[in-house]
């Protein structure tokens, strides 16, 4: 993504690093000394620091600036560039996204260095600019004289213990090195045993414990929602899902696979001896005063067990409706719907679209001493004070259906069903709604009007749907433009027609925004996510169409006539507000045949 170029002097003044009188003085010195490099003069005169000048020069040249003193380098990037090339050309790899490698350099136009890096790494090289001294310090830190060479690994504070400090990728690289030393040491060898047997023994050794903790801790700091530990033929790949997109975080040597997987399974209280069937577990950690739950899942693959950990921030349950990205009209409508004493309010969307967070936010808003709220979930993701939460236990015979039958004898006011998966659950939820309860639940459908057809497909009678469903909210999560690093640009009105934009002038243009790659946003231009919503409110016309089993298009047309904005239209509104980009809306909303 192109960066808007700004002259160095203007950038320094806009940022407040330089005053006009100082610039005038430096310009005079430049003219008298006949020196072409104004930046060097500013530094020599002590007016501006080298970091600020380098940042301004990067902006002027149209390249990203990397502050190496405040950014952690990814081991997956460092590992693909040999130390010989880094030292010879004074470059330091920063981040690796698939086959794209971001490299900090003094001179981003050094073709020889770029070619050498591309040949050695096999990656497409994206240059960035950093302070010369910071590059040299980083090379010494990551390639020579560091903990990985002398055998002493920095201690990574376990995330479960109090105020944990961030363990950067350099620390993780050192932990990997120390774990390899112990893995190969004679005192850890298990004569006659298998690699898996070694894994159980080594899983209890300090370096492996620190490595597993560091992987989790770094993911939390990087705002990841999931951790993927993926055994491959020659190594173990670790990826984080950040803002809905998977990014490679590091690679771990193959000989550390067994102890690392075993350690994670021990933490999740899973059976480390069983490697042939999928397993589920849970890890509770604490980081910087906040509590996190990790839902752990393992599956067998040809190269070993793959571990996926879903990170649940308990604080997200208290996020509140006002922070979920609703438009004012949608939020007002939802607040009116959930204030009703009975009826069924549904959230729909694919896995990972934020349905559970929305439902918990609704529950948090409704939670009061005067209301008896009961939930049945599989599993209970967030624990809310003042609410009775029941977790499904199929082995013990506790299903959604059996739990709901018991709920009706518990004098509830509000019932939340984690997901309506079958006819039995749907019928009991409808019965609860008809007998004077507000019922919240979720479905897997692509849009709001499809929810009624999905319930009919499950076997629910249409007249029961029209009598109980009061509203359906479909949603997606789109990455949010980093508010601290974004720039305006113009597009033709015609280019926005696919989102429902009403073109007034075929030659007209609209100002939109896009993110600027920066270390604060991991060079993506995005930071965090916003909801994109579609709210269908049931009225008499829609209810009649449902009873008549009308086609989906008829129901959708009636919902739009009743004020419903489709997902793409809500996405367009977020684009025009500068919150996200058209490409991001297309990625999460549009499907084949739309």
C-alpha positions in Angstrom: 0.0 0.0 0.0 1.4 3.3 -1.0 2.3 5.9 1.6 1.5 9.5 1.0 4.8 11.3 0.6 5.4 14.4 2.6 8.5 16.6 2.4 10.8 15.9 5.3 10.8 19.5 6.7 7.0 19.7 6.5 6.6 16.3 8.2 8.9 17.3 11.1 7.0 20.6 11.5 3.6 18.9 11.3 4.7 16.5 14.0 6.0 19.3 16.2 9.6 18.1 16.1 10.8 21.2 14.3 9.9 24.9 14.5 10.0 27.4 11.6 12.8 29.5 13.0 14.9 26.4 13.4 14.2 25.3 9.8 15.2 28.8 8.6 18.5 28.6 10.5 19.3 25.1 9.3 18.5 26.1 5.7 21.0 29.0 6.0 23.7 26.6 7.2 22.9 24.3 4.4 23.3 27.0 1.8 26.6 28.3 3.3 28.1 24.8 3.6 26.7 23.6 0.3 25.5 20.4 2.0 22.7 18.5 0.2 21.6 16.5 3.3 19.4 18.8 5.4 18.6 16.0 7.8 22.3 15.6 8.8 22.5 19.4 9.5 19.4 19.2 11.7 21.0 16.4 13.7 24.4 18.1 13.9 22.8 21.3 15.2 20.9 19.3 17.8 17.5 20.5 16.6 16.0 17.1 15.8 17.1 13.6 16.9 18.2 10.9 14.4 15.1 8.9 15.0 12.8 11.7 14.0 14.8 12.6 11.0 14.9 9.0 9.8 11.1 8.8 10.3 10.6 11.9 8.2 13.0 10.7 5.5 11.0 7.5 5.3 7.8 9.4 4.9 9.4 11.6 2.2 10.6 8.5 0.3 7.3 6.7 0.6 8.5 3.8 2.7 7.3 2.5 6.2 9.4 3.5 9.2 10.2 0.9 11.8 11.1 1.9 15.3 13.4 -1.1 16.2 13.7 0.0 19.8 9.9 -0.5 20.3 9.1 -3.4 18.0 9.6 -7.2 18.5 11.1 -9.0 15.5 9.4 -12.2 14.4 11.6 -15.3 14.7 10.1 -16.7 11.5 11.5 -13.6 9.7 14.9 -13.6 11.4 15.3 -17.3 10.7 15.1 -17.0 6.9 17.9 -14.4 6.5 21.4 -15.7 7.3 23.5 -13.6 9.6 26.1 -13.2 6.9 23.7 -11.3 4.7 22.3 -9.3 7.6 25.7 -8.1 8.7 27.1 -7.6 5.2 24.2 -5.4 4.0 23.3 -3.9 7.4 19.6 -5.1 7.2 17.3 -6.8 9.8 14.2 -8.8 8.9 11.2 -7.6 10.9 8.1 -9.6 9.9 7.1 -12.4 7.6 3.6 -12.7 6.1 3.4 -15.9 4.1 6.0 -15.3 1.3 6.3 -11.6 2.0 9.2 -10.5 4.1 9.5 -7.0 5.6 13.1 -5.9 6.1 14.4 -2.8 7.8 17.2 -1.1 5.9 19.3 2.1 5.9 18.8 2.4 2.1 15.5 0.8 0.7 16.9 1.3 -2.8 19.8 -1.0 -2.2 19.0 -3.5 -5.0 22.0 -5.7 -4.3 20.9 -6.2 -0.7 17.3 -6.8 -1.7 18.3 -9.4 -4.3 20.6 -11.2 -1.8 17.7 -11.4 0.8 15.2 -12.6 -1.8 17.6 -15.3 -3.1 18.4 -16.5 0.5 14.9 -16.4 1.8 12.8 -17.2 -1.3 10.4 -14.4 -0.3 9.2 -11.2 -1.8 11.1 -8.5 0.0 9.3 -5.3 1.2 11.9 -2.7 2.4 11.3 -0.4 5.3 13.5 2.3 6.8 15.0 2.3 10.3 17.7 4.2 12.3 21.2 3.1 11.3 22.3 2.5 14.8 19.1 0.6 15.8 19.7 -1.8 12.8 23.3 -2.5 14.0 22.1 -3.0 17.6 19.3 -5.4 16.4 21.8 -7.4 14.3 24.0 -7.9 17.4 21.0 -8.8 19.5 19.4 -11.3 17.1 22.4 -12.7 15.2 25.4 -12.6 17.5 26.4 -12.5 21.2 22.8 -13.1 22.3 21.3 -15.6 24.6 20.8 -18.1 21.9 24.6 -18.4 21.4 25.8 -18.4 24.9 23.2 -20.8 26.1 21.5 -18.6 28.7 17.8 -18.0 28.0 15.9 -15.1 29.3 13.3 -16.0 31.9 9.8 -15.7 30.5 7.3 -15.0 33.3 4.5 -17.5 33.1 1.2 -15.9 32.0 -0.6 -17.5 34.9 1.6 -15.7 37.4 0.6 -12.1 38.2 1.8 -9.1 36.2 3.5 -10.9 33.3 5.8 -8.9 31.0 5.8 -9.3 27.3 8.2 -11.9 25.9 9.2 -10.8 22.4 10.2 -13.1 19.6 13.9 -12.7 20.4 13.2 -14.2 23.8 11.2 -17.0 22.3 14.1 -17.7 19.9 16.4 -17.9 22.9 14.0 -20.3 24.7 13.8 -22.5 21.6 17.6 -22.6 21.6 17.8 -23.5 25.3 15.1 -26.2 24.8 17.2 -27.7 22.0 20.2 -27.8 24.2 18.3 -29.7 26.9 16.6 -31.9 24.3 20.0 -33.1 23.0 21.6 -33.4 26.4 22.4 -36.9 27.7 20.6 -36.5 30.9 17.3 -36.1 29.1 17.8 -39.0 26.7 15.4 -42.0 27.2 17.2 -45.1 26.1 14.9 -47.5 24.3 12.1 -45.1 24.3 10.3 -43.3 21.5 10.2 -39.6 20.6 6.7 -39.5 22.2 8.0 -41.0 25.4 10.7 -38.3 25.5 8.0 -35.7 24.9 6.2 -36.6 28.2 9.5 -36.4 30.2 10.8 -33.2 28.5 7.4 -31.5 28.9 8.2 -31.0 32.5 11.6 -29.4 31.9 11.9 -25.6 32.5 12.9 -24.5 29.0 9.8 -26.3 27.4 7.6 -24.8 30.1 8.9 -21.3 29.4 8.5 -21.8 25.7 4.9 -22.9 25.9 4.1 -20.0 28.3 5.9 -17.5 26.0 3.9 -18.7 22.9 0.6 -18.1 24.9 1.8 -14.8 26.4 3.0 -13.3 23.2 -0.3 -14.2 21.5 -2.3 -12.4 24.2 -0.1 -9.3 23.9 -0.5 -9.3 20.1 -4.3 -9.4 20.5 -4.6 -12.8 18.9 -8.0 -14.7 19.1 -6.5 -18.1 18.3 -3.2 -19.9 18.4 -2.4 -22.6 15.9 0.4 -25.1 16.7 0.8 -27.1 13.4 3.3 -30.0 13.1 4.7 -30.2 9.6 7.1 -32.5 7.9 10.3 -30.7 9.0 9.2 -28.2 11.6 6.3 -26.9 13.8 4.6 -23.8 12.5 3.0 -21.5 15.1 0.4 -19.0 13.7 -1.8 -16.4 15.4 -5.1 -15.2 14.2 -5.1 -11.5 14.7 -8.1 -9.4 13.6 -9.6 -12.4 11.9 -6.5 -13.2 9.7 -3.9 -15.9 10.4 -0.3 -14.7 10.5 2.8 -16.8 11.0 4.5 -16.1 14.3 7.4 -18.5 14.5 8.7 -21.9 13.6 9.9 -24.4 16.1 12.4 -27.2 15.3 10.9 -30.6 14.7 12.7 -32.2 17.6 10.8 -30.0 20.1 7.4 -31.0 18.7 6.7 -33.9 21.1 7.6 -32.1 24.4 5.9 -28.8 23.3 2.7 -30.6 22.3 2.8 -32.6 25.5 3.3 -29.5 27.6 0.3 -27.7 26.1 -1.8 -30.9 26.7 -0.7 -31.1 30.3 -1.6 -27.4 30.8 -5.1 -28.2 29.3 -5.5 -31.3 31.5 -5.7 -33.5 28.4 -4.5 -37.1 28.1 -1.0 -36.9 26.8 -0.8 -40.7 26.2 -3.8 -40.5 23.7 -2.7 -39.2 20.3 -5.1 -41.0 18.0 -8.4 -39.2 18.7 -9.4 -35.5 19.0 -9.4 -34.1 22.5 -10.6 -30.9 24.2 -9.3 -29.0 27.2 -9.1 -25.7 28.9 -6.3 -23.4 30.2 -6.8 -20.5 32.6 -4.1 -17.8 32.5 -3.7 -14.3 33.9 -1.8 -11.5 32.1 -1.4 -7.9 33.4 -4.3 -8.3 35.9 -6.7 -9.7 33.3 -8.0 -13.2 33.2 -8.1 -15.3 30.0 -9.6 -18.7 29.2 -8.0 -20.8 26.5 -10.2 -23.4 24.9 -7.8 -26.1 23.6 -8.5 -28.6 20.9 -6.2 -31.3 19.5 -6.6 -33.4 16.4 -4.3 -36.1 14.9 -2.5 -35.3 11.6 0.0 -37.3 9.6 2.9 -35.2 11.1 1.6 -35.2 14.7 -1.1 -33.6 16.8 -2.3 -30.2 15.8 -3.2 -27.9 18.7 -5.6 -24.9 18.4 -6.2 -22.6 21.3 -9.1 -20.1 21.3 -8.2 -17.1 23.5 -11.3 -15.8 25.4 -10.8 -12.5 27.2 -13.3 -12.5 30.1 -13.4 -8.7 29.9 -15.0 -8.9 26.5 -18.3 -10.1 28.0 -18.6 -6.6 29.6 -17.9 -4.7 26.4 -21.4 -3.4 26.1 -23.6 -2.8 23.0 -22.3 0.7 22.5 -18.8 -0.6 21.6 -19.9 -3.3 19.1 -20.0 -0.9 16.1 -23.8 -0.6 15.8 -25.3 2.4 13.9 -27.5 4.6 16.1 -30.7 3.3 14.5 -29.7 -0.4 14.9 -28.7 0.0 18.5 -31.9 1.8 19.4 -33.9 -0.9 17.7 -32.0 -3.7 19.5 -32.5 -2.0 22.9 -36.2 -1.7 22.2 -36.4 -5.4 21.1 -34.7 -6.8 24.2 -36.8 -4.7 26.5 -39.8 -6.7 25.6 -41.0 -9.2 28.2 -41.3 -12.2 25.8 -40.3 -13.2 22.3 -37.2 -14.7 20.6 -34.2 -12.6 19.5 -31.7 -14.4 17.3 -28.1 -13.7 16.2 -26.9 -15.3 13.0 -23.6 -15.6 11.1 -20.7 -17.9 10.5 -18.3 -19.1 13.2 -16.2 -16.3 14.5 -18.5 -13.5 13.5 -19.0 -12.3 17.1 -22.5 -13.8 17.8 -21.5 -14.9 21.3 -20.0 -11.5 22.2 -23.2 -9.8 21.1 -25.4 -12.1 23.1 -23.2 -11.7 26.2 -23.4 -7.9 25.8 -27.1 -8.1 25.7 -27.2 -10.3 28.8 -24.9 -7.9 30.6 -27.2 -5.0 29.7 -30.3 -7.0 31.0 -28.6 -8.3 34.1 -30.3 -6.9 37.2 -31.5 -8.1 40.6 -35.1 -8.0 39.4 -34.5 -10.6 36.6 -33.7 -14.3 36.8 -31.4 -15.1 33.8 -30.4 -18.6 32.9 -28.2 -19.8 30.0 -27.4 -23.2 28.5 -24.1 -23.2 26.5 -21.6 -25.5 25.0 -19.2 -24.5 26.4 -19.7 -21.7 28.9 -17.3 -19.1 27.3 -17.6 -16.2 29.8 -18.7 -16.4 33.4 -21.1 -13.6 34.3 -21.9 -12.7 37.9 -25.6 -12.8 38.8 -26.5 -15.2 35.9 -27.0 -19.0 36.2 -25.0 -20.6 33.5 -25.3 -24.3 32.6 -22.8 -26.2 30.4 -24.0 -29.0 28.2 -22.6 -32.4 29.2 -23.7 -35.0 26.7 -22.0 -37.9 28.5 -24.1 -37.2 31.5 -27.2 -36.8 29.4 -27.4 -33.0 29.8 -28.3 -31.6 26.4 -29.7 -28.3 25.2 -33.2 -29.9 25.2 -33.0 -31.5 28.7 -31.6 -28.3 30.2 -34.3 -26.1 28.7 -37.0 -28.4 30.1 -35.6 -27.9 33.5 -35.2 -24.1 33.0 -39.0 -23.7 32.6 -39.3 -25.0 36.3 -36.7 -22.5 37.5 -39.0 -19.4 37.2 -36.8 -17.6 34.6 -37.4 -14.2 33.0 -34.7 -14.5 30.3 -33.2 -17.6 28.8 -30.2 -17.8 26.5 -29.6 -20.9 24.4 -26.0 -21.0 23.1 -27.1 -22.4 19.7 -30.3 -23.8 18.3 -29.0 -27.0 16.6 -32.0 -29.3 16.3 -35.8 -29.4 16.3 -36.1 -30.4 20.0 -34.1 -27.4 21.2 -36.0 -25.0 18.9 -39.4 -26.3 20.0 -38.6 -25.9 23.7 -37.2 -22.5 23.1 -40.3 -21.5 21.3 -42.4 -22.9 24.1 -40.5 -20.8 26.6 -41.1 -17.7 24.4 -44.8 -18.4 24.1 -45.1 -18.8 27.9 -43.8 -15.3 28.7 -40.0 -15.5 28.5 -37.5 -13.5 26.5 -35.3 -16.1 24.7 -31.9 -15.3 23.1 -30.1 -17.7 20.8 -27.9 -18.1 17.7 -28.2 -19.8 14.3 -25.8 -20.4 11.5 -27.2 -18.5 8.5 -25.7 -16.1 6.0 -28.2 -13.3 6.5 -31.1 -12.3 8.8 -34.1 -13.3 6.6 -32.6 -16.8 6.1 -33.1 -17.5 9.8 -36.8 -18.1 9.3 -36.2 -20.6 6.5 -33.5 -22.3 8.5 -36.0 -22.9 11.4 -38.6 -24.2 8.9 -35.9 -26.6 7.6 -35.3 -27.8 11.1 -39.0 -28.8 11.3 -40.5 -25.8 13.2 -44.0 -24.9 12.2 -44.0 -21.5 10.4 -46.9 -20.1 12.5 -44.8 -20.7 15.7 -41.9 -18.7 14.1 -44.1 -15.8 13.2 -45.6 -15.8 16.8 -42.3 -15.9 18.7 -39.4 -14.3 16.7 -39.3 -10.6 17.3 -36.0 -9.8 15.6 -33.0 -11.4 13.8 -29.5 -9.9 13.8 -27.0 -11.1 11.2 -23.4 -9.9 11.7 -19.8 -10.1 10.5 -16.5 -8.8 11.8 -14.4 -6.6 9.5 -10.9 -5.3 10.3 -10.8 -1.7 11.4 -8.5 0.8 9.9 -5.8 1.8 12.4 -7.1 5.2 13.5 -3.5 6.4 14.3 -2.1 5.6 10.9 -4.5 6.2 8.0 -4.7 8.3 4.9 -7.5 9.6 2.6 -7.9 8.7 -1.0 -10.5 9.1 -3.7 -12.6 6.5 -5.6 -15.3 6.9 -8.3 -18.9 6.7 -7.1 -19.4 4.0 -9.7 -17.0 1.7 -7.9 -19.3 1.7 -4.9 -22.4 0.6 -6.7 -22.0 -3.0 -5.6 -22.5 -1.9 -2.0 -25.8 -0.2 -2.8 -24.3 3.3 -3.2 -26.6 5.6 -5.0 -24.6 7.3 -7.8 -25.5 10.9 -8.2 -22.7 11.9 -10.7 -21.1 9.2 -12.9 -17.9 11.2 -12.9 -18.1 12.0 -9.2 -15.6 10.9 -6.6 -15.9 9.9 -2.9 -13.2 10.3 -0.3 -12.4 7.1 1.6 -9.6 6.1 4.0 -7.1 3.3 4.1 -4.5 2.3 6.7 -0.8 3.0 6.5 1.5 0.0 7.3 3.2 0.6 10.7 4.7 -1.5 13.4 1.7 -0.5 15.6 -0.5 -2.5 13.3 1.9 -5.2 12.3 2.4 -3.5 8.9 -1.2 -4.3 7.9 -2.9 -0.9 8.2 -5.6 -2.5 10.4 -6.0 -2.7 14.2 -9.0 -4.3 15.8 -12.4 -5.2 14.2 -15.8 -3.6 13.8 -19.2 -5.3 13.5 -21.2 -5.1 10.3 -24.8 -5.8 11.0 -28.2 -6.6 9.3 -31.2 -6.3 11.6 -34.6 -7.7 10.6 -37.5 -6.7 12.9 -40.5 -8.9 12.6 -43.8 -7.2 11.6 -47.2 -8.3 10.4 -46.2 -8.4 6.7 -43.0 -10.5 7.4 -44.9 -12.8 9.7 -47.6 -13.5 7.1 -44.9 -14.3 4.5 -43.3 -16.7 6.9 -46.6 -18.5 7.5 -47.2 -18.7 3.8 -43.6 -20.2 3.3 -42.9 -17.4 0.9 -39.5 -17.3 -1.0 -36.5 -15.8 0.6 -36.5 -12.8 -1.8 -40.0 -11.9 -0.8 -39.1 -11.9 2.9 -36.0 -9.9 2.3 -37.9 -7.3 0.3 -40.5 -6.9 3.1 -37.7 -6.6 5.6 -36.0 -3.9 3.6 -39.3 -2.1 3.2 -39.5 -2.2 7.1 -36.1 -0.4 7.4 -33.6 -3.2 7.3 -30.2 -2.3 5.9 -28.4 -5.3 4.3 -24.9 -6.3 5.4 -23.3 -4.7 2.4 -25.2 -1.4 3.0 -24.1 -1.3 6.6 -20.6 -2.1 5.5 -20.8 0.8 3.0 -21.8 3.1 5.8 -18.8 2.0 7.9 -16.5 2.5 4.8 -17.9 6.1 4.3 -17.3 6.7 8.0 -13.6 5.8 7.5 -13.8 2.8 9.8 -12.9 0.1 7.3 -12.2 -0.4 3.5 -14.3 -1.7 0.6 -12.0 -4.7 0.1 -12.5 -5.7 3.7 -16.2 -5.5 3.4 -16.1 -7.6 0.3 -13.9 -10.2 2.1 -16.3 -10.7 5.0 -19.7 -10.0 3.5 -19.8 -11.0 -0.2 -20.3 -14.6 -1.2 -20.6 -16.4 -4.6 -23.8 -15.6 -6.4 -24.5 -12.5 -4.2 
